[in-house]
Amino acid sequence: QLVESGGGLAQPGNSLRLSCATTGVTFSWYTMGWYRQRDYQQRELVATLEFDGTTNYADAVKGRFTISRAITGGTLYLQMNNLKPEDTAIYYCNAHPKSYGTNYWGQGTRVTVSS
């Protein structure tokens, strides 16, 4: 249902854009989000996007990351600018149902920020 891509190795200060291709997900029924899990830590919220365009960001990424969705089609994006070594993590796409239904996760894509 959710397939992430776009991860990889980046130097500090550089940018990456993650994509999440969705199938069978009606965006108006879900809060869409990106989460990450750093080594030996719990999964944490990065950003969420509501159907009406409302966004929410973790303090650690505010002003650097932008969550968005394609105008047509079912793709969610995470634009990551000014990357820092502490952004190194596996990034997961999430579709959380607003009322009832399945909470979907992608398989994750690894981002490594290192010089």
Phi and psi in degrees as GROMACS dihedral restraints (atoms count N, CA, C in turn):
[ dihedral_restraints ]
;  ai    aj    ak    al  type     phi  dphi    fc
    3     4     5     6     1  -127.0    20    10
    4     5     6     7     1   126.7    20    10
    6     7     8     9     1  -131.5    20    10
    7     8     9    10     1   114.8    20    10
    9    10    11    12     1   -87.5    20    10
   10    11    12    13     1   153.8    20    10
   12    13    14    15     1  -154.8    20    10
   13    14    15    16     1   167.7    20    10
   15    16    17    18     1   103.9    20    10
   16    17    18    19     1    -4.3    20    10
   18    19    20    21     1   -71.9    20    10
   19    20    21    22     1   173.3    20    10
   21    22    23    24     1   156.5    20    10
   22    23    24    25     1  -160.1    20    10
   24    25    26    27     1  -100.0    20    10
   25    26    27    28     1   132.2    20    10
   27    28    29    30     1  -136.9    20    10
   28    29    30    31     1   149.9    20    10
   30    31    32    33     1   -83.6    20    10
   31    32    33    34     1   152.8    20    10
   33    34    35    36     1   -53.8    20    10
   34    35    36    37     1   135.8    20    10
   36    37    38    39     1    92.4    20    10
   37    38    39    40     1   -15.7    20    10
   39    40    41    42     1   -86.0    20    10
   40    41    42    43     1  -177.3    20    10
   42    43    44    45     1  -126.5    20    10
   43    44    45    46     1   154.8    20    10
   45    46    47    48     1  -141.8    20    10
   46    47    48    49     1   152.5    20    10
   48    49    50    51     1  -123.1    20    10
   49    50    51    52     1   122.6    20    10
   51    52    53    54     1   -93.2    20    10
   52    53    54    55     1   145.1    20    10
   54    55    56    57     1  -123.3    20    10
   55    56    57    58     1   149.1    20    10
   57    58    59    60     1  -132.7    20    10
   58    59    60    61     1   107.2    20    10
   60    61    62    63     1   -84.8    20    10
   61    62    63    64     1   127.8    20    10
   63    64    65    66     1  -114.3    20    10
   64    65    66    67     1   146.8    20    10
   66    67    68    69     1  -133.9    20    10
   67    68    69    70     1   136.4    20    10
   69    70    71    72     1    74.8    20    10
   70    71    72    73     1    14.4    20    10
   72    73    74    75     1  -114.3    20    10
   73    74    75    76     1   119.6    20    10
   75    76    77    78     1   -92.2    20    10
   76    77    78    79     1   110.4    20    10
   78    79    80    81     1   -54.9    20    10
   79    80    81    82     1   -33.0    20    10
   81    82    83    84     1   -69.3    20    10
   82    83    84    85     1   -16.4    20    10
   84    85    86    87     1   -92.9    20    10
   85    86    87    88     1    -7.2    20    10
   87    88    89    90     1  -131.8    20    10
   88    89    90    91     1   152.1    20    10
   90    91    92    93     1   -89.6    20    10
   91    92    93    94     1   120.1    20    10
   93    94    95    96     1   -93.5    20    10
   94    95    96    97     1   143.8    20    10
   96    97    98    99     1  -155.6    20    10
   97    98    99   100     1   166.2    20    10
   99   100   101   102     1  -118.9    20    10
  100   101   102   103     1   135.1    20    10
  102   103   104   105     1  -126.7    20    10
  103   104   105   106     1   163.7    20    10
  105   106   107   108     1  -141.5    20    10
  106   107   108   109     1   155.6    20    10
  108   109   110   111     1  -133.7    20    10
  109   110   111   112     1   112.3    20    10
  111   112   113   114     1   -85.0    20    10
  112   113   114   115     1   160.5    20    10
  114   115   116   117     1   -54.4    20    10
  115   116   117   118     1   131.4    20    10
  117   118   119   120     1    65.1    20    10
  118   119   120   121     1    17.8    20    10
  120   121   122   123     1  -125.3    20    10
  121   122   123   124     1   164.3    20    10
  123   124   125   126     1   -76.1    20    10
  124   125   126   127     1   156.7    20    10
  126   127   128   129     1   -64.6    20    10
  127   128   129   130     1   138.5    20    10
  129   130   131   132     1  -132.2    20    10
  130   131   132   133     1   153.8    20    10
  132   133   134   135     1   -69.9    20    10
  133   134   135   136     1   137.2    20    10
  135   136   137   138     1  -106.6    20    10
  136   137   138   139     1   -53.8    20    10
  138   139   140   141     1  -161.8    20    10
  139   140   141   142     1   150.0    20    10
  141   142   143   144     1  -129.6    20    10
  142   143   144   145     1   156.8    20    10
  144   145   146   147     1  -138.9    20    10
  145   146   147   148     1   125.6    20    10
  147   148   149   150     1   -92.1    20    10
  148   149   150   151     1   163.1    20    10
  150   151   152   153     1   -61.2    20    10
  151   152   153   154     1   -32.0    20    10
  153   154   155   156     1   -79.9    20    10
  154   155   156   157     1     3.0    20    10
  156   157   158   159     1    97.7    20    10
  157   158   159   160     1    -5.5    20    10
  159   160   161   162     1   -64.7    20    10
  160   161   162   163     1   132.8    20    10
  162   163   164   165     1  -120.4    20    10
  163   164   165   166     1   158.9    20    10
  165   166   167   168     1  -143.5    20    10
  166   167   168   169     1   135.5    20    10
  168   169   170   171     1  -128.7    20    10
  169   170   171   172     1   147.5    20    10
  171   172   173   174     1   -66.9    20    10
  172   173   174   175     1   146.7    20    10
  174   175   176   177     1   -56.5    20    10
  175   176   177   178     1   -34.1    20    10
  177   178   179   180     1   -67.0    20    10
  178   179   180   181     1   -18.9    20    10
  180   181   182   183     1  -117.6    20    10
  181   182   183   184     1    -4.0    20    10
  183   184   185   186     1   -57.4    20    10
  184   185   186   187     1   133.9    20    10
  186   187   188   189     1    84.8    20    10
  187   188   189   190     1    -9.9    20    10
  189   190   191   192     1  -116.2    20    10
  190   191   192   193     1   -35.9    20    10
  192   193   194   195     1  -108.1    20    10
  193   194   195   196     1   148.1    20    10
  195   196   197   198     1  -135.2    20    10
  196   197   198   199     1   126.5    20    10
  198   199   200   201     1   -98.0    20    10
  199   200   201   202     1   140.5    20    10
  201   202   203   204     1  -157.6    20    10
  202   203   204   205     1   172.4    20    10
  204   205   206   207     1  -134.1    20    10
  205   206   207   208     1   156.4    20    10
  207   208   209   210     1   -65.8    20    10
  208   209   210   211     1   147.2    20    10
  210   211   212   213     1   -65.0    20    10
  211   212   213   214     1   -40.3    20    10
  213   214   215   216     1  -123.3    20    10
  214   215   216   217     1   151.9    20    10
  216   217   218   219     1    85.7    20    10
  217   218   219   220     1   175.1    20    10
  219   220   221   222     1  -113.2    20    10
  220   221   222   223     1    58.8    20    10
  222   223   224   225     1  -116.8    20    10
  223   224   225   226     1   132.7    20    10
  225   226   227   228     1  -106.0    20    10
  226   227   228   229     1   143.2    20    10
  228   229   230   231     1  -124.5    20    10
  229   230   231   232     1   156.6    20    10
  231   232   233   234     1  -136.5    20    10
  232   233   234   235     1   106.4    20    10
  234   235   236   237     1   -86.2    20    10
  235   236   237   238     1   122.6    20    10
  237   238   239   240     1  -117.4    20    10
  238   239   240   241     1   112.6    20    10
  240   241   242   243     1  -111.1    20    10
  241   242   243   244     1   161.9    20    10
  243   244   245   246     1    47.7    20    10
  244   245   246   247     1    53.2    20    10
  246   247   248   249     1   -64.0    20    10
  247   248   249   250     1   147.0    20    10
  249   250   251   252     1  -122.9    20    10
  250   251   252   253     1   155.7    20    10
  252   253   254   255     1   -54.8    20    10
  253   254   255   256     1   -32.3    20    10
  255   256   257   258     1   -73.7    20    10
  256   257   258   259     1    -4.7    20    10
  258   259   260   261     1   -82.4    20    10
  259   260   261   262     1    -6.8    20    10
  261   262   263   264     1   -60.3    20    10
  262   263   264   265     1   123.4    20    10
  264   265   266   267     1  -177.0    20    10
  265   266   267   268     1   172.7    20    10
  267   268   269   270     1   -92.8    20    10
  268   269   270   271     1   127.7    20    10
  270   271   272   273     1  -104.2    20    10
  271   272   273   274     1   131.5    20    10
  273   274   275   276     1  -118.9    20    10
  274   275   276   277     1   138.4    20    10
  276   277   278   279     1   -88.5    20    10
  277   278   279   280     1   142.7    20    10
  279   280   281   282     1  -138.1    20    10
  280   281   282   283     1   142.0    20    10
  282   283   284   285     1  -124.3    20    10
  283   284   285   286     1   107.4    20    10
  285   286   287   288     1  -103.1    20    10
  286   287   288   289     1   121.2    20    10
  288   289   290   291     1   -64.3    20    10
  289   290   291   292     1   140.8    20    10
  291   292   293   294     1   -73.9    20    10
  292   293   294   295     1   -32.3    20    10
  294   295   296   297     1  -121.1    20    10
  295   296   297   298     1   -73.8    20    10
  297   298   299   300     1  -137.9    20    10
  298   299   300   301     1   163.7    20    10
  300   301   302   303     1   128.8    20    10
  301   302   303   304     1  -169.1    20    10
  303   304   305   306     1   -88.8    20    10
  304   305   306   307     1   137.6    20    10
  306   307   308   309     1   -90.0    20    10
  307   308   309   310     1   111.8    20    10
  309   310   311   312     1   -96.2    20    10
  310   311   312   313     1   142.0    20    10
  312   313   314   315     1  -127.6    20    10
  313   314   315   316     1   145.4    20    10
  315   316   317   318     1   -82.5    20    10
  316   317   318   319     1  -179.9    20    10
  318   319   320   321     1   -84.8    20    10
  319   320   321   322     1   -13.0    20    10
  321   322   323   324     1    95.6    20    10
  322   323   324   325     1   151.0    20    10
  324   325   326   327     1  -136.2    20    10
  325   326   327   328     1   134.7    20    10
  327   328   329   330     1   -87.3    20    10
  328   329   330   331     1   134.0    20    10
  330   331   332   333     1  -118.3    20    10
  331   332   333   334     1   126.7    20    10
  333   334   335   336     1  -122.5    20    10
  334   335   336   337     1   124.7    20    10
  336   337   338   339     1  -113.3    20    10
  337   338   339   340     1   113.0    20    10
  339   340   341   342     1  -159.6    20    10
  340   341   342   343     1   147.0    20    10
